[in-house]
Amino acid sequence: SVAWQFEPLGIISVPREGADPDEIALVAIDAGATDVDTEADPLEISTSPGDLEAVRKAMEAAGVRVEAAELTMQPK
């Protein structure tokens, strides 16, 4: 009954250490990410639920270490 207050979202976490946040953001957006929080630690990449796996694979193919990739429900 409160599901309308949340939206499904894919979240990919990338560790900050030794990584250039701007470069990671460019790779993520090119792969189809909807948003990148470059201020967070670890970096958080948001995707639509259907694009989560494709963006994760693109990040790993670009040499970016993915710490976690999961589907979540974010408050609106």
Secondary structure, DSSP 4 states (H G I P E B T S, - for coil): --GGGEEEEEEEEE--TT--HHHHHHHHHHHT-SEEETTSSSEEEEE-GGGHHHHHHHHHHTTPPP-EEEEEEEE-
